[in-house]
Amino acid sequence: MLVKLIDLLRRRRPQPEQGTAQRRPRRRRLPPLLSDARRWQFAALVGTGALQAGTATVSAGLVGAAITANALSPLLLGGLLGSALLTGAAGLAERYFGERLAQSYVLRLREKLFAAAIPTLGQVEESRLLMPFVGDLTAVRNWAARGPAALLTATVAALATSLLLLAQHPQLATGLLPLLAATALLLWLARLLAGRITEQRRVRGQLTRFVMRRLRVPSDEELATRRRVRRADKRRLAWRAQLASDIAIRRATVVGVMDAVALAGGGLGIFVLLAIAGTARDESLIAGLALIGFIASRLVEVSRALHACVGGKVALEQIETRLRYQAQIKAGLTPPAQDISSD
């Protein structure tokens, strides 16, 4: 009975006429960040961040021990020197592995964009094909090098140091309140920054395409026409350039506010510790100041990593949209105009 019902449904299903069926475009997914060697490069990035957090914590403990002993023994001096050297080496390794990870991912993404653009030559305007190579890949590079890994390591290091401060010096826990407030404000500003970056990419994309269209080698007829409208083009260019400049300033303002919030959070944390200095011993206060200072520096890293993450997320969304647009063109479909939001 069930077999007959399925057969009946198949017969009633409308079949597309031969020659009119359109092939659905295959979904073009972006290459994953953590694949092949990039997985180990990301792990190395996280490891360098953890090493920097560990050396900072050890340095704070050694400083506290030196103050308690009221003397700087060769062992303590060697420990502080070793911590400083390890911190410098970890910072160098972080830059190296971050750049390796970013360049590897951008290379893979560039290959995918190029392969998707080739079948649509002559069907899609050249400026649309070139846009991802002009600005989007730069934002993706910054995201891969300074985004997720830096955000993860800075967050983990700040949390671990905060727990250490609470465990060893609970009387100084009040100094963490300004840092918590600054963190919440940073997350809110990151959402505001996403809108600024999206708007900037849209306007900058329009400006870039306008320039590329005007600088394209014209035919004789087009050249004669362009000479007549050259003055109007200059006015349009000036207007678009001014708009792009204004939006870039708005974005930079939000980024500046984020950095200011991160710095102010650390400064207020130190101010609170000094305000309650009478309730703590000198060695506890100095150790607390060292730990708060380390957390404040990680908060600045969180601010910059959020900037990279937001910019990279917007760029990846634009690239995925363009890949989908080109796939629909290749399949003979007419993509909706709103698919290219940065046009």
Order of alpha helices (4+ residues) and beta strands (2+ residues): alpha-alpha-alpha-alpha-alpha-alpha-alpha-alpha-alpha
